Amino acid sequence: MAVLACDQVLVRFGSLAAVNRVGFTLEDSEILGMIGPNGAGKTTLFDTIMGVRKPDAGRIRFLGKDITGWKPHRICRLGLAKASQIMKPFSSLTVFENVLVGAMHGGGLSLRQARIRTDELLDFVNLSEYAARPAGRVFVAARRRLELARALACGARVLLLDETMAGLNPSETETALTLLRRLRASGVSLIVVEHNMHAIMDISDRILVLNYGVKIAEDAPERVGNDPEVIRAYLGERISPSLREDDRD
């Protein structure tokens, strides 16, 4: 069953179509990868889905509801949340308090319920030991997990992840991929934008490719990695989902 659907979404900046009649669906408990060169329209599409921008044409449906043009806070409370490459926690608040805010104001929980939910989420993302530390004083990989916990605290059924593995080393990236698989197993559907090709090929059930605002491919990772148009527009070489960095010349 599709939990999210975009139908012919068009977003213009003046005469430029940053997102040009893009359509796709996200299935329940699916991980959809989204790739493309810088300026392809990925972040603009995310912002449009989240209500930050209004589409010039097209419709967006979430859990069967037409959410086109809704305000971001309404979309969030319905169960659709986004985590970005640029992390903006409340730096002076503790890790625990950051997630608590999400649970209360995004998830609509009482203080008692929010405390319980926050403890659960910090344990889920392996941040319990940092609960009392100011969010501005935790390392990058921990802040990435904090962004996930804050989004989940809002009651997210679908997460849009915009380059949330940026800045991670190979070991931290593998830990992040394991966490995303656990999220999918828990019933959360994911759309993942990522420039680490081996990570995105490894984690995705399907991959959607944008180039200059146009969808040029949408298929299984192994087919996308060998698509001549995708190679020409973005990859530069064939990429196998099973290929690891240390296997390459």
PyMOL commands that set and color helices and strands:
alter all, ss='L'
color gray80, all
select helices_A, chain A and resi 42-49+72-78+95-106+111-124+128-130+135-137+140-153+170-185+197-203+221-224+228-235+245-247
alter helices_A, ss='H'
color red, helices_A
select strands_A, chain A and resi 2-13+16-27+31-35+57-62+65-66+80-84+158-162+189-193+206-211+214-219
alter strands_A, ss='S'
color yellow, strands_A
deselect
rebuild
show_as cartoon
